[in-house]
Amino acid sequence: MRHNLVAMASVMAAIWPVAAPAAPEEIQVYMDEMSRAREFGLDIHNNYVLSGDRTPDYLGERQSLHQYRITPEFSYGLSDHFELGAYLPLAAIDHRGRFTVDGIKFRLKYIGSQRDTKVFWGANFEIGRVRYALDQNPYNAEAKLIGGVHAGRWTVAANANIDFTVSGPAPGPASLEIASKISYAVTRGFSIGIENYNGVGEFRRLGRFGTSDQSTYLTADTHVGKWDLNVGVGRGYGANKDHWTVKAIVGVPFR
């Protein structure tokens, strides 16, 4: 019986579209923040799925419901325009309280605009390896286009995220997600905003929003001393199995 289930799961994995990983380690819209040349930075990404669907997308997938993910993101400024980053490690505590180390990712970020300008633009490339419990394909990558504008108290930003498999047993076509953020500075050190993460679908079938992951977050950005803080609560819809998620990104000061 067990062999039959494994065989059936293998066949389904080969013919079924690969679902986007739920509860990603990083829930963030990229803007123009980056470490200065020859300086280190550290952001700690946290998220917890409050409610959602327990049904796995494939045999052996770890459910994201009641899972707490914590991922340190180290960065180093190569120059005024380039920044190296490492998610080291991707870690989680599952619904049973078990701690796991799930992988590692590296990135290279480029911001072409000058610092402190109103209009900003850039790109980011990320590649990494994760455990089978998170994704059937261990090696995956993402190319990200970054753009936005600071207009007085308002900030508007958008990312075009192209996700694709580098290698693995269940490769699929590249997919597109549009992430966007609009925020308003209530005071100099406190902003409120809305972040949207909208899956557009595979490139060969763009526009299938109902069968892609969608989520919207109400967020706040502030400073506590020299520490930066982005917090939010989000609702998943479309094909997203994470119905409610809370997140926090903590920027740790290095000086």
C-alpha positions in Angstrom: 0.0 0.0 0.0 2.8 2.4 0.9 4.5 1.7 -2.4 1.3 2.5 -4.3 0.9 5.8 -2.5 4.5 6.8 -3.3 4.0 5.8 -6.9 0.7 7.8 -7.2 2.4 10.8 -5.6 5.2 10.7 -8.1 2.8 10.6 -11.0 0.8 13.5 -9.6 4.0 15.5 -9.1 4.9 15.0 -12.7 1.6 16.2 -14.2 0.3 18.6 -11.6 1.4 22.3 -11.6 3.9 22.9 -8.8 2.3 25.1 -6.1 4.1 28.1 -4.7 5.6 27.5 -1.3 3.4 28.7 1.5 4.5 30.9 4.3 7.8 32.1 2.6 10.8 33.0 4.8 10.6 36.6 3.6 7.4 38.6 3.2 8.7 42.0 2.0 8.4 44.5 -0.8 11.9 45.5 -1.9 12.6 49.3 -2.0 15.8 51.4 -2.0 17.2 50.4 1.4 20.6 48.8 1.3 23.8 48.7 3.3 26.4 51.4 2.6 29.7 50.4 1.0 31.8 48.1 3.2 29.1 48.0 5.9 27.2 45.0 7.3 23.5 44.8 7.9 21.1 42.3 9.5 17.4 41.9 9.2 15.6 39.1 11.0 12.4 37.9 9.2 9.7 36.3 11.3 6.2 35.0 10.3 3.6 32.8 11.9 0.5 31.3 10.2 -2.5 31.7 12.5 -5.0 29.8 10.4 -5.1 28.0 7.1 -5.5 24.7 5.2 -3.7 21.7 6.5 -3.8 19.8 3.2 -0.3 19.3 1.7 0.4 20.0 -1.9 2.6 16.9 -2.2 3.6 13.8 -0.2 6.1 14.9 2.5 5.4 18.6 2.5 5.4 20.2 5.9 2.2 22.2 6.7 2.7 25.9 7.3 -0.3 26.2 9.7 0.9 27.1 13.2 4.5 27.2 11.9 6.9 29.9 13.0 9.6 30.8 10.5 12.6 32.8 11.5 15.3 33.8 9.0 18.4 36.0 9.6 19.3 38.0 6.5 22.9 39.2 6.5 23.9 41.9 4.0 27.1 43.6 3.0 27.5 46.7 0.9 29.9 46.1 -2.0 29.5 49.7 -3.3 26.9 52.5 -3.4 24.9 50.4 -5.9 25.5 46.7 -5.1 24.8 44.7 -2.0 25.4 41.0 -1.2 22.9 39.1 1.0 22.6 35.7 2.6 19.6 34.1 4.3 21.5 32.0 6.8 19.8 29.8 7.8 16.2 29.3 6.8 14.8 28.0 10.1 11.4 27.1 11.5 9.5 25.7 14.5 6.6 23.6 13.3 3.2 23.0 14.9 4.6 20.3 17.1 7.4 22.5 18.5 10.2 20.9 16.5 13.0 23.2 15.3 14.5 22.6 11.8 17.1 24.2 9.6 15.5 24.2 6.1 18.1 25.7 3.8 20.1 28.7 2.7 19.8 31.4 0.1 22.1 34.1 -1.4 21.2 37.2 -3.2 22.8 40.2 -5.1 20.9 43.5 -5.0 21.4 46.4 -7.3 19.9 49.9 -6.9 20.7 52.1 -9.9 19.2 55.3 -8.5 21.1 57.6 -6.2 20.4 57.6 -2.5 17.8 60.0 -1.2 16.3 60.6 -4.6 12.5 60.5 -5.0 12.4 57.9 -7.8 14.2 54.7 -7.3 14.8 51.5 -9.4 16.9 48.4 -9.3 17.0 44.6 -9.4 17.7 41.6 -7.2 18.7 38.0 -8.0 18.4 35.2 -5.5 19.3 31.5 -5.5 19.2 28.9 -2.8 18.7 25.4 -1.7 15.8 24.2 0.6 14.7 21.0 2.1 12.1 18.7 0.5 9.7 19.6 3.3 9.5 23.1 1.9 9.7 22.4 -1.9 9.9 19.4 -4.1 12.7 21.1 -6.0 15.7 21.8 -3.8 17.3 24.5 -6.0 15.3 27.5 -6.9 15.9 31.1 -8.0 14.2 34.4 -8.3 14.8 37.5 -10.4 13.2 40.7 -9.0 12.7 44.1 -10.7 12.4 47.0 -8.2 10.8 50.4 -8.7 9.1 53.1 -6.7 8.8 56.7 -5.7 8.9 58.8 -2.5 6.4 61.7 -2.7 6.2 63.7 0.5 4.7 61.5 3.2 3.8 58.9 0.6 5.9 56.0 -0.6 4.8 53.7 -3.5 6.8 50.7 -4.5 6.4 47.6 -6.7 8.4 44.4 -7.5 8.0 42.1 -10.4 9.2 38.7 -9.1 10.0 35.9 -11.6 10.4 32.6 -9.8 11.9 29.5 -11.5 13.3 26.1 -10.7 17.0 25.5 -11.2 16.9 21.8 -10.6 14.7 19.2 -9.0 12.4 16.2 -9.6 9.3 18.3 -10.4 10.3 21.3 -12.5 7.7 23.7 -13.8 7.5 26.8 -15.9 8.6 30.2 -14.5 5.9 32.1 -12.7 5.3 35.8 -12.0 4.3 37.6 -8.9 3.6 41.3 -8.5 4.4 42.7 -5.0 3.4 46.2 -4.2 3.4 48.6 -1.2 1.8 52.0 -0.5 2.6 53.7 2.8 1.9 57.0 4.5 4.2 58.6 7.1 2.0 59.6 10.0 5.0 61.0 11.8 8.7 61.1 10.9 9.3 57.7 12.5 6.0 55.9 12.0 4.3 54.8 8.8 1.2 52.7 8.0 0.7 50.9 4.8 -0.7 48.1 2.7 1.4 45.4 1.0 0.0 43.2 -1.7 1.5 39.9 -3.0 -0.4 38.9 -6.1 0.5 35.7 -8.0 -0.1 36.3 -11.8 0.5 32.7 -12.7 2.9 30.8 -15.0 4.3 32.7 -17.9 2.6 30.3 -20.3 -0.7 31.0 -18.5 -0.6 34.5 -17.2 -3.6 36.1 -15.6 -4.8 33.1 -13.6 -5.2 35.0 -10.4 -7.7 32.5 -8.9 -5.3 29.6 -9.1 -2.3 31.6 -7.7 -1.4 32.7 -4.2 -2.7 36.1 -3.3 -2.3 38.0 0.0 -2.8 41.5 1.4 -1.1 42.8 4.6 -1.9 45.8 6.8 1.6 47.0 7.9 3.4 49.5 10.1 7.0 50.7 9.9 8.7 52.4 12.8 12.0 52.7 14.7 12.7 51.7 18.3 16.0 53.4 19.1 18.3 52.3 16.3 16.3 49.2 15.6 14.0 49.2 12.5 10.7 47.4 12.6 8.2 46.3 10.0 5.1 44.5 11.3 2.0 43.3 9.6 -1.0 41.0 9.6 -2.2 39.5 6.3 -5.0 37.7 4.7 -4.4 35.0 2.1 -6.9 34.3 -0.7 -7.0 32.8 -4.2 -5.0 29.5 -4.0 -3.2 30.6 -0.8 -3.6 28.1 1.9 -2.4 30.5 4.6 -5.6 32.3 5.6 -4.1 34.6 8.3 -0.4 35.3 8.8 1.4 37.7 11.1 4.9 38.9 10.2 7.7 41.1 11.6 11.0 42.2 10.1 13.5 43.4 12.7 16.4 45.5 11.5 19.4 45.0 13.9 21.8 48.0 14.2 25.5 47.2 13.7 26.7 50.5 15.0 
